[in-house]
Amino acid sequence: MPFMRMLAAGLALLLGFQAARAGEDAAEADLRLKLEPGQQLRYAWEIHVTNDSKGSEAGKPLELRVDKDLKLNVRLQGLPPTPKGPVAASLKFEEFELQEKRKIGKAEESLLKVDRRRIYFEENGKVRIDSLSDIGLEKITDYQRNLRGIEQHDVHLAFDRTGRQAHVAGEKELVETLSGTTSQGLFPLLAGEATSPGGAWDGQFELPVLSEVKLERPARVNTKMKFAGWVNRDGRKLALLDVLSFWDGEDLAGADSKGLQVVISGVDGMGAGSCYFDPALGAYEEGNMTFQIRYKLEGRREGERTSLDVHGKTRFKFTRVQAAAEGPRPE
């Protein structure tokens, strides 16, 4: 074959391959949540939160830093659809592990560790509670009750096809935790339909608690999702979704568990991250997101005033865990 004909044939083959690849990369993804009755999805969550607060409390300077690490497994069990939503599930938290460090100025430090094997609390280098050593047993009851409430109960959820939480019912404390968060308490909202690469959609979720303050009106966070393109992994096609979020910015009010009445102003928050979604399974595969927020907190309790500038950062990572009986994942 003459060289020019060979070159033309090679170019035609290459261009044909590129056109096929372009068509594949431009294929739509069915970005809808799916969960059949009896089907189980399990996720490992990792959440790291830091909060730095500077200002004054009761007329004295205050500098507080809180570092919190939370690990747990989340199990979703598919239920029959209900009138409240076409996708229904029971949700249960398992293998809960918490570690929290607090530092007030240079003088006070504390460390709390809670899991099903041990409850441990240390204050300024002195052990106050240690369930393994029978120290502070009279103070362990509340921790044990809260841990049992988290791990022994489940809640029933109903979703629409975007994953937006439409209904939640069950154990009181878990219901209160999940009721104000829509699906962002689990995963970002989906498009809810077949979407081409480059497609984008908006969402919103609410947070009923901010920096240990139960809000009178939940804080609103707006989100923008984008289908960034296809990614091949282990023979499967996953949709890469980019996530952006930004806070409403309105002033907020509420109270903490110690009765401190607060007003939160100057709210400036945003976040970014990415997630992988498996359209064949109808479920998220993994994700990693980071959120940052700054605000002014001013409060009053029994005539004493608190004024703090707060800077918070949260990193949230989740990964789907394949059950042994699940078998090979769909390609």
C-alpha positions as CSV (number, residue, x, y, z in Angstrom):
1,M,0.0,0.0,0.0
2,P,1.5,3.4,-1.0
3,F,2.6,5.5,1.9
4,M,-0.1,8.2,1.5
5,R,-2.8,5.6,1.3
6,M,-1.4,3.9,4.5
7,L,-1.3,7.3,6.2
8,A,-4.8,8.1,5.1
9,A,-6.1,4.7,6.3
10,G,-4.3,5.2,9.6
11,L,-5.7,8.7,10.1
12,A,-9.2,7.4,9.2
13,L,-8.8,4.6,11.8
14,L,-7.6,7.1,14.4
15,L,-10.3,9.6,13.7
16,G,-12.9,6.9,13.8
17,F,-11.6,5.8,17.2
18,Q,-11.5,9.3,18.5
19,A,-15.1,9.9,17.3
20,A,-16.2,6.7,19.0
21,R,-14.4,7.8,22.2
22,A,-15.9,11.3,22.0
23,G,-19.4,9.7,21.6
24,E,-18.7,7.5,24.6
25,D,-17.5,10.5,26.7
26,A,-20.5,12.5,25.7
27,A,-23.0,9.8,26.7
28,E,-25.7,10.7,29.2
29,A,-25.6,9.4,32.8
30,D,-28.8,8.4,34.6
31,L,-28.2,10.5,37.7
32,R,-31.1,9.2,39.8
33,L,-31.0,7.5,43.2
34,K,-32.0,3.9,43.1
35,L,-32.5,1.5,46.1
36,E,-34.6,-1.6,45.7
37,P,-36.5,-3.2,48.6
38,G,-34.1,-5.5,50.5
39,Q,-31.0,-4.0,48.8
40,Q,-28.2,-2.8,51.2
41,L,-25.7,0.0,50.7
42,R,-23.0,0.5,53.2
43,Y,-20.6,3.5,53.5
44,A,-17.6,4.3,55.6
45,W,-17.7,7.9,56.7
46,E,-14.8,10.0,58.0
47,I,-15.5,13.6,59.3
48,H,-12.8,16.0,60.7
49,V,-13.9,19.3,62.2
50,T,-11.8,22.1,63.5
51,N,-13.2,25.3,65.1
52,D,-11.0,28.2,66.2
53,S,-12.8,30.9,68.3
54,K,-11.2,34.1,69.6
55,G,-12.8,36.9,71.7
56,S,-14.1,37.2,75.2
57,E,-16.4,35.5,77.7
58,A,-17.7,36.9,81.0
59,G,-15.4,39.9,80.5
60,K,-12.3,37.7,80.1
61,P,-10.3,37.0,76.9
62,L,-11.1,33.6,75.4
63,E,-9.3,31.5,72.8
64,L,-10.8,28.1,72.1
65,R,-9.8,25.4,69.6
66,V,-11.8,22.3,69.0
67,D,-10.5,19.3,66.9
68,K,-13.1,16.6,66.3
69,D,-12.6,13.3,64.4
70,L,-15.6,11.1,63.7
71,K,-15.6,7.7,62.0
72,L,-18.7,5.5,61.5
73,N,-20.3,3.2,59.1
74,V,-23.7,4.0,57.5
75,R,-26.1,1.2,56.4
76,L,-29.0,1.9,54.1
77,Q,-31.5,-0.9,53.7
78,G,-34.0,-0.5,50.8
79,L,-37.7,-0.5,51.8
80,P,-40.9,-0.6,49.6
81,P,-41.7,2.9,48.1
82,T,-44.2,5.0,50.1
83,P,-46.5,7.8,49.1
84,K,-44.0,10.1,50.8
85,G,-41.2,9.2,48.3
86,P,-40.4,6.7,45.5
87,V,-37.2,5.6,47.2
88,A,-37.4,4.5,50.9
89,A,-34.8,3.1,53.3
90,S,-34.0,2.4,56.8
91,L,-30.8,4.0,58.0
92,K,-28.5,2.8,60.8
93,F,-25.2,4.1,62.1
94,E,-22.6,1.5,63.1
95,E,-19.1,1.3,64.5
96,F,-19.2,4.8,65.9
97,E,-15.9,6.3,66.9
98,L,-15.4,9.9,68.3
99,Q,-12.2,11.7,69.4
100,E,-12.5,15.3,70.5
101,K,-9.7,17.6,71.7
102,R,-10.4,21.0,73.3
103,K,-7.9,23.6,74.2
104,I,-8.8,26.9,76.0
105,G,-5.9,29.3,75.8
106,K,-2.7,27.8,77.1
107,A,-4.1,26.6,80.4
108,E,-6.9,24.1,79.8
109,E,-6.9,21.0,77.6
110,S,-9.3,18.0,77.4
111,L,-9.5,14.8,75.4
112,L,-12.6,12.7,74.9
113,K,-12.7,9.3,73.2
114,V,-16.0,7.4,72.7
115,D,-16.6,4.1,71.0
116,R,-18.3,0.8,71.8
117,R,-15.2,-0.6,73.5
118,R,-14.2,2.4,75.7
119,I,-15.3,5.8,77.0
120,Y,-12.3,7.9,78.1
121,F,-12.1,11.5,79.2
122,E,-8.9,13.4,80.2
123,E,-8.8,16.9,81.6
124,N,-5.5,18.8,82.0
125,G,-3.5,15.6,82.0
126,K,-5.8,13.9,84.6
127,V,-8.0,11.0,83.7
128,R,-11.6,11.7,84.8
129,I,-13.4,8.9,83.0
130,D,-12.0,5.5,81.8
131,S,-14.5,2.7,81.4
132,L,-11.7,0.1,81.1
133,S,-10.2,1.1,84.4
134,D,-13.5,1.7,86.3
135,I,-12.7,5.4,86.7
136,G,-15.6,7.9,86.9
137,L,-18.2,5.2,86.3
138,E,-20.9,7.4,87.7
139,K,-20.3,9.9,84.8
140,I,-20.4,7.3,82.1
141,T,-24.2,6.8,81.9
142,D,-24.9,9.7,79.6
143,Y,-22.2,8.7,77.2
144,Q,-23.4,5.1,77.1
145,R,-27.0,6.2,76.6
146,N,-26.1,8.5,73.7
147,L,-23.9,5.8,72.1
148,R,-26.7,3.2,72.4
149,G,-29.1,5.7,70.9
150,I,-26.9,6.1,67.9
151,E,-26.0,2.5,67.3
152,Q,-29.1,0.5,68.4
153,H,-31.8,2.5,66.7
154,D,-32.5,3.2,63.0
155,V,-34.7,5.7,61.2
156,H,-36.9,5.3,58.2
157,L,-36.3,7.7,55.3
158,A,-38.1,8.6,52.1
159,F,-36.4,10.2,49.2
160,D,-37.2,11.5,45.7
161,R,-35.1,10.5,42.8
162,T,-32.6,13.3,43.4
163,G,-31.9,11.9,46.8
164,R,-33.7,14.8,48.5
165,Q,-35.0,13.7,51.9
166,A,-38.8,13.9,51.9
167,H,-39.6,12.3,55.2
168,V,-37.9,10.9,58.3
169,A,-39.3,8.9,61.2
170,G,-38.0,6.9,64.1
171,E,-35.9,7.5,67.3
172,K,-36.2,11.1,68.5
173,E,-32.6,12.2,68.6
174,L,-31.7,10.7,65.2
175,V,-34.9,12.2,63.7
176,E,-33.9,15.6,65.0
177,T,-30.4,15.2,63.6
178,L,-31.6,14.2,60.1
179,S,-34.8,16.2,59.8
180,G,-33.2,19.5,59.1
181,T,-30.4,18.4,56.8
182,T,-32.2,17.0,53.7
183,S,-30.0,14.6,51.9
184,Q,-26.8,16.6,52.6
185,G,-26.8,14.7,55.9
186,L,-25.9,11.7,53.6
187,F,-24.8,12.8,50.1
188,P,-25.2,15.8,47.7
189,L,-28.4,16.1,45.6
190,L,-28.5,14.4,42.2
191,A,-29.9,15.7,38.9
192,G,-32.7,13.2,39.1
193,E,-32.7,12.5,35.4
194,A,-30.4,11.6,32.5
195,T,-27.8,14.2,32.1
196,S,-25.0,14.9,29.6
197,P,-21.4,15.8,30.6
198,G,-21.3,19.5,31.4
199,G,-24.8,19.5,32.7
200,A,-25.3,21.4,36.0
201,W,-28.1,21.7,38.6
202,D,-28.8,23.6,41.8
203,G,-29.8,22.4,45.3
204,Q,-30.2,23.5,48.8
205,F,-29.9,22.0,52.3
206,E,-30.4,23.2,55.8
207,L,-28.4,22.8,59.0
208,P,-30.3,22.9,62.3
209,V,-27.1,23.1,64.5
210,L,-24.0,25.3,64.1
211,S,-21.0,25.1,66.4
212,E,-23.0,23.3,69.1
213,V,-25.8,26.0,68.9
214,K,-29.3,24.7,68.1
215,L,-30.7,27.3,65.7
216,E,-34.2,28.8,65.9
217,R,-34.3,28.7,62.1
218,P,-32.0,26.3,60.2
219,A,-29.1,27.8,58.3
220,R,-29.5,27.5,54.5
221,V,-26.7,26.3,52.3
222,N,-27.0,26.5,48.4
223,T,-25.2,24.0,46.2
224,K,-24.3,23.7,42.6
225,M,-23.5,20.3,41.1
226,K,-21.9,19.6,37.7
227,F,-21.5,16.3,35.8
228,A,-17.8,16.8,34.9
229,G,-17.4,13.6,32.8
230,W,-16.9,9.9,32.8
231,V,-14.2,8.0,34.7
232,N,-13.4,4.3,34.0
233,R,-12.6,2.4,37.2
234,D,-12.2,-1.4,37.4
235,G,-14.2,-1.9,34.2
236,R,-17.0,0.3,35.4
237,K,-18.1,3.8,34.1
238,L,-18.5,6.2,37.0
239,A,-19.9,9.8,36.7
240,L,-17.6,12.4,38.2
241,L,-19.6,15.1,39.9
242,D,-18.1,18.4,41.0
243,V,-19.7,20.1,44.1
244,L,-19.7,23.8,45.1
245,S,-21.6,25.2,48.1
246,F,-22.1,28.6,49.6
247,W,-24.0,29.8,52.7
248,D,-27.1,32.0,52.6
249,G,-25.4,34.6,54.8
250,E,-28.4,35.6,56.9
251,D,-28.1,36.3,60.6
252,L,-29.0,33.4,62.8
253,A,-30.1,32.9,66.5
254,G,-30.3,30.0,68.9
255,A,-29.0,28.5,72.1
256,D,-26.4,26.0,73.3
257,S,-26.9,23.1,75.7
258,K,-25.8,25.3,78.6
259,G,-28.4,28.0,78.0
260,L,-26.3,30.5,76.2
261,Q,-28.5,32.6,73.9
262,V,-26.6,33.6,70.8
263,V,-26.9,35.7,67.7
264,I,-24.7,34.7,64.7
265,S,-23.9,37.3,62.2
266,G,-21.4,38.0,59.3
267,V,-21.8,34.4,58.1
268,D,-19.4,33.7,55.2
269,G,-19.1,30.0,54.2
270,M,-18.3,28.0,51.1
271,G,-17.2,24.5,50.2
272,A,-16.0,22.4,47.3
273,G,-15.3,18.8,46.5
274,S,-16.0,15.9,44.1
275,C,-18.0,12.6,44.1
276,Y,-18.2,9.5,42.0
277,F,-21.6,8.1,41.2
278,D,-22.4,4.7,39.7
279,P,-25.4,5.2,37.3
280,A,-25.7,1.4,36.9
281,L,-26.1,0.9,40.6
282,G,-27.9,4.2,41.2
283,A,-25.7,5.0,44.2
284,Y,-22.7,7.1,45.2
285,E,-19.4,5.3,45.2
286,E,-17.2,7.8,47.1
287,G,-16.7,11.5,47.7
288,N,-14.4,14.0,49.4
289,M,-15.6,17.5,50.3
290,T,-14.2,20.4,52.3
291,F,-16.3,23.3,53.9
292,Q,-15.1,26.5,55.5
293,I,-17.1,29.1,57.4
294,R,-16.5,32.3,59.4
295,Y,-18.9,34.2,61.5
296,K,-19.4,36.4,64.6
297,L,-21.1,34.8,67.7
298,E,-22.5,37.1,70.4
299,G,-24.3,35.7,73.4
300,R,-25.7,36.3,76.8
301,R,-26.3,34.0,79.8
302,E,-27.3,35.2,83.3
303,G,-26.1,38.7,82.6
304,E,-22.7,37.5,81.2
305,R,-21.8,38.3,77.6
306,T,-19.8,36.2,75.1
307,S,-18.3,37.6,71.9
308,L,-16.3,35.4,69.6
309,D,-15.0,35.4,66.0
310,V,-15.2,31.8,64.8
311,H,-13.5,30.1,61.9
312,G,-14.6,26.5,61.2
313,K,-13.4,23.9,58.7
314,T,-15.0,20.5,58.0
315,R,-13.6,17.7,55.8
316,F,-16.1,14.9,54.9
317,K,-15.0,11.7,53.1
318,F,-17.2,8.7,52.3
319,T,-16.6,5.4,50.6
320,R,-19.0,2.7,49.6
321,V,-18.1,-0.6,51.2
322,Q,-18.9,-3.7,49.2
323,A,-20.6,-6.5,51.2
324,A,-19.2,-10.0,50.9
325,A,-22.6,-11.3,49.6
326,E,-23.0,-8.5,47.1
327,G,-20.9,-10.1,44.4
328,P,-19.2,-8.4,41.5
329,R,-20.2,-4.8,40.9
330,P,-22.1,-4.1,37.7
331,E,-20.1,-3.0,34.7
